[in-house]
Amino acid sequence: LAKFTPAEPTSEAVGDTAATHALLERLRHELQEGEMNAQHLVRKQSLTLKKMLGKDFRKFETLVSAFDFEGALTLLNASVRRG
């Protein structure tokens, strides 16, 4: 039997506040736990994250790619607070 995995929010939900909030919570959790799937999620949700993070997206993406999940989480939280 295939393992059930909840559907991932998609970049199509850029204007959907609930979907954006769900994405942020999932991404924060994955970064806090050091889950490798955070990299996949960032790639898959790049449109939404670019819109949310603006000029900080490139740095955020670089931190995640370099496995600096703590730094990425700090940047994510700071950018969302400013945003």
Disulfide bonds with the S-S distance in Angstrom:
none
